[in-house]
């Protein structure tokens, strides 16, 4: 049985980038979490300039196959979209790669918007994926993908230019659920085993 999890609040994102909430229902489409302990080290600097405009990560060709390798490549890409959102405040690509029924995906979007909504942003990667092991899609097109990831040292730059660095525990594990729709994968949930 898997415990459903949700991403936590923006400022708390660094105290626990992704923290769990238990639910009693089974996880047909669950979500990921990264419990993290953090210590903030604020520093004052010049007011931030908006992060350089960058294009969103593009879907790699290997993520277009409807097999375990395709599911793995898609999950890596999905986490790249989470990082892109924290760096830029642009959650449209993440939402496009997520099911509208994925509560956990919506939680990521909410937290990204909380962090970036007032001119703040994260420098670096919020989530570093180190390993993915995909399952073969079942007859409905769903595939479970085991993910090992970490939150490294992060720097939050707020609207006044104050930088706060946070570090967290590495090597969290989650189970991502992805679904093959005609020609594309979609994240439908994440869970901690």
Secondary structure as GFF3:
##gff-version 3
##sequence-region A 1 193
A	DSSP	beta_strand	3	7	.	.	.	ID=ss1
A	DSSP	alpha_helix	12	15	.	.	.	ID=ss2
A	DSSP	beta_strand	18	20	.	.	.	ID=ss3
A	DSSP	beta_strand	41	43	.	.	.	ID=ss4
A	DSSP	three_ten_helix	61	64	.	.	.	ID=ss5
A	DSSP	alpha_helix	68	88	.	.	.	ID=ss6
A	DSSP	alpha_helix	92	96	.	.	.	ID=ss7
A	DSSP	alpha_helix	103	116	.	.	.	ID=ss8
A	DSSP	beta_strand	121	123	.	.	.	ID=ss9
A	DSSP	beta_strand	128	134	.	.	.	ID=ss10
A	DSSP	beta_strand	142	150	.	.	.	ID=ss11
A	DSSP	beta_strand	154	157	.	.	.	ID=ss12
A	DSSP	beta_strand	163	166	.	.	.	ID=ss13
A	DSSP	beta_strand	172	181	.	.	.	ID=ss14
A	DSSP	beta_strand	184	192	.	.	.	ID=ss15
###
